[in-house]
Amino acid sequence: MSDVFRFDRSRRAVLRAGVATVAWAGLQPGKLLAAEADVLSLLPITRTIPSTGERIPVVGIGTNQFDVTSPQDIAARREVLQAMPQLGGRLLDTARGYGRSEEVIGTLLAELGNRDRFFVATKPVSAPQAEAKITRDLLDESFRQLRTDRIDLMQVHSLLRLDELLPLFLEYKRAGRIRYIGVTTAVSRTHEELMAVMRRHPLDFIQVNYSIDDRAAAQGLLPLAREKGIAVLNNMPFGGRRGSLFPRVAGKKLPEWAAEFDATTWAQFMLKYCLANPAVTVVIPGTTTLARLRDNLGGGRGRLPDAAMLRRMEQYWAEI
């Protein structure tokens, strides 16, 4: 199957088409099951946004490193945004606090003409704007930078100015200018505060730090999200501000048993660990090159670890 296959149809529809093709080719029933598994492994896993039932591919990208100006860096980001929907990805997460990230994304999507193939999430008020008066102009700037009339998900960044922002978000949502609202954190010390917010406000999404090396969210926050029907964006699956996890596995061969959940790289090993938690809707690793995009999107295909495998992964991680 070509990399430019369009994943706009549901996994089920594509699976039916693929199996029908191999059946037509004359495969015996026993071989049809194997063919079905082969077709399924090529398709992106999708999960439901609880508040609406909309389905979305489980691997998106974070764009903290889209604050670039050089022609070479712009070209690399353009390549990512051109290929991403063709390879089965959809969600972009950005923020005003990521420098020129909103502007770069808006410009490139306008040039590529593929804005409608993305689910765009942003955070209009970050630390640089946190001391400013909260106005509609602050929100509207994200629309201008992203060159769009509608933003899919608008988030309160790190709980900043939440009580002032959420009423505005709800106003924009009622007007159809934003589709979903959410609140983010990236540090475990604020999980209790975020859980209180989840109990108090009608959120569509939260965004939280979670990885094989940072599991605090699994204790209370992720179960609460499932209970309340709130979608979860999983930031920093590779370590983030806690430090990259890749040096820990540098020079180490991926264990053979990783093939049991279709992981072929360390990035996929880490992403599939996160996605094995059913509360995680989309994991958003930082992604700036086409090679990294292909690798990361592979984490959202094929099988995921079961409970026993998760324990094995955790034990292995503790020993390396």
N, C-alpha and C positions, 0 to 999 in steps of 0.2 A: 504494500500500500504506500502511495506516495506521501511525502511530507506535506505536500500542499493539498491533501485531502481536506475538505471543509467539514468540520465537526459540528455543523449547525443542527443536524438531526439528533434525536435522542439516541442513547446507547442501545436501547431496545430495538428501535427501528433499523439502525445500522447493523445490529447483530442479526436481525431477521434477514436483511438483505445479503449479508456476508454468508450466512449459513445456506440461504436459498441458492446462492451462486455455487457453493461447493456441492450442494445436493444435485443441482443441475449437471454438475461435472461428473456425476456418477459415483460419488463416494458411498460406501456401505454405511448403515446406521451407526455401527460402532465407531467408525472414523469420523462421523458427523459430530460426535461429542467432542472429539479432539479438535476438530476444525472450529467448533463453536468457541472453545476455550482460547484458541489462537486468535480468532477475531476479537473476542472480548478483551484480550490483553493489549490490543492496539488502541483501544478506545479510552478516552479520559473518564475517570470516575467523576460522577457528579453527586452533589448533595443538595438537599432542600433548604431554602431559607424559610424557617418556620412560620414567620408572620404572613407569608403570601403563598407558599408552595412553589415558588420559582426555583428551578434547579440551576446549579452553577458548577463549573469544573472546580475540583478541589485544590488545584495548584494555581495561584496567581503570582504576582511579583510585587515586591516592595521597591520603591524608587528613590530612596534616600540618596543614592549615588547618581541621580539624573541631573544634578546641579553642575552642568558642564558647559564649556564654551568652545573648546577646540574642535576643528572640523573632524578630526579623527574620532573623538569621543561622541560627538553628535551623530556621526555616521554609524557608530556601533549601536547607539540607542535606537536609531531609526531602524536598523536591521532587526533588533529585538521586537519593536512594535509592529513591524511589517509581518514578521513571521509568526508572532504569538497566536493570533486567532486562527491562522492556517494550521498550526500544530495542536490546537485544542485548548488554548488558554484564553482567559477572558478578563480576570479581575486585575486592575492596577490600583495600588494604594499609594497615595502621595500626601503632601502636606505643605502648607505655606512655610513652615519652618524648615523645609528641605531646600532652601535657597531658590534656585530657578527651576526646580523640578516641575511645578505646575506649568510654567511657561514653556519649557522644553517639550513636555508631553502634549500640551495644547497645539503647539506649532507643528510637531511631527504628525499628530493624528490628522490635523487639517490638511497637511501636504499629502498624506497617504490616503486620505478619504475613507478611513475605516473606523471612525469614531463609533458608529453604531454597532460595531462588533465587540466593543469593550464594556465592561462594568467598571466605572470610574469612581473611586472613593477618595475623598480628601478630608483635610482638617484645616479649616480656614483661620483658626486662631492658635498659634503656637507660642513658644516662649517670647520671640521678638515682638509679638502683638499683644501679649498678655497684660501689659500695663495700659494699653490704649482703651478708649471708650468703645464699648461693644455697640456696633451699629450695623445696619444692613449693608453699608458700604464694605465692611470687612468680609461679609459673606459674598457679596457681588463680585469682589475682586477675584475670587476663585473661578467664577463663571467666565470672567474676562480672560484670565490667564489660561484656562483650559479650553477657551473658545467653544463653549457649549451652552445651550439653553437649559439643559437639565443635567444634574449631577445625581448619579445613582445612589451614593451613600455619602452623607455628610456626618462627620464625627467630631465630638468634643475631644481635643487632643490632651491626653494625660490628665483628664479631669479639670483642666484649666477653665475657670469662669463658667462652670457648668450651669449654674442656676440662671445665668443671664442668656446663655446660648441656647439651651434646650427650647425655651418658648419661641425663639426666632426660627429654630430648625422646624418646629411643628407648624409654624406659620408658612414657611416655604414648602413644607410637605403638603399641606392642605391646598396650596396654590399649584401643586404639580411640578414645582421647580426642582425638588429633590424627591427621591423615591423611598429612601430608607434613612433612619437616623441611628447614630451609635455613639459610644463612648470608648476611649482607649486608655490603656496603661501599658507600660513596658518594664515595670519594676514590681517585684513581689510584695514589697512593703505596702503597696496601695491596693492589694487585692481585697482586703476587708472593706475598704472604702468603696471600691467598685461594686462589691456585692450589695452593699447598702443602697447604692444608686440603682442597681438592677431590680431590687425589691420595690423601689419607690417610683420608678419612671417606666413608661411604655417604650422600651427600646426594641429596635429590630436587630441590632448588632452590638457586640462588644469586640474589642481587640485586645489581646493579652499575650504576654510572653510565655512561651512553653517550648521545651525541647527535651531531648533525652538526658540532658545535663541540668535541666531547670524544670522540675516537675511539680512545683508548688501549686500551680493552677489546677492540677488534677484532684487536689484534696477537697476543695470546696467550690471554687469558682466555676470550673467546667461542669460539674454536676448541677449547679444552680442554673447555668445557662440552659441545659437540657430541660430542667424542671420548668423554667419560665418560658421556654420556646423562643430563645434568643440565639441568633446565628453568631458564630465565633470566627473572627479572623485571628490566625495564629502568627504573631510576629516573632522574629529572632529564633527561628528553628535551628539555625547554625551557630547560635551563641550570642551574636550581636554585641551589645555593650558589655556583656559579661566576659567577652573574649571569644574569638573564633574557636570552634571545636575542631577544625581541620588539622591544626598542628598536633593535636592529640593522636590522630590516626595517620599522620604523615609516615610514609614508608611501610605501613602495615597493609597486608592483604585483607580484602574483605572476606569474612568467614564464609565458607562454602554454604552453610545453611541459610545465608541470606537469599539464596536462589529460591528457597521455599516460599518467599513472599515477593519474588520477582525484583529484588534490588540488585543492581549490577554495579553501583558506585556508592561511595560513602555518602554523597549528598542524598541519594535515594534512600539509603538506610536511615538517615536522620529524618527525612521528610515522612517516610512511611511509619516511623515510630509515632510521630505527631498525629498523622491521619488515622492511625489505629484507634484513637480516642473518638468515639462517635459524636462527641460534642463539637469537635473541630469541623467547621464548615469549609474554610479555605485557608491553606497555609501560604504565607506570602514571603518567601525568601528574596533577599535582594538579588537582582539579576540585571547584568549590564552588557552581556555578550550573547551572541547566538548560541555558542557552544554551551554556555551555562544554562541558557533557556532550555535547550534540548534535554540536557541532563536533569534539570529540576522538574520539567514537565513529565519526565519518565517516572518520577516519584508518585505521580497521580494516575498511573496505569497499572493494570494487573492486580495481583493479590495484595492484601494487607496482612500484617501480623495478627494472629489471634492472641488471646490472653496468655497462653503458655509461651508463645514466642516472645511476647513483650517482656515477660520475666527473664527469659534467656538473654534478650538484648540488654536489659538493665544489668544483669549479672556480668555479662561480657564487658559492658562499658565500665563497670566498677573495677574491673581487673586489668584494663589496658592502660 
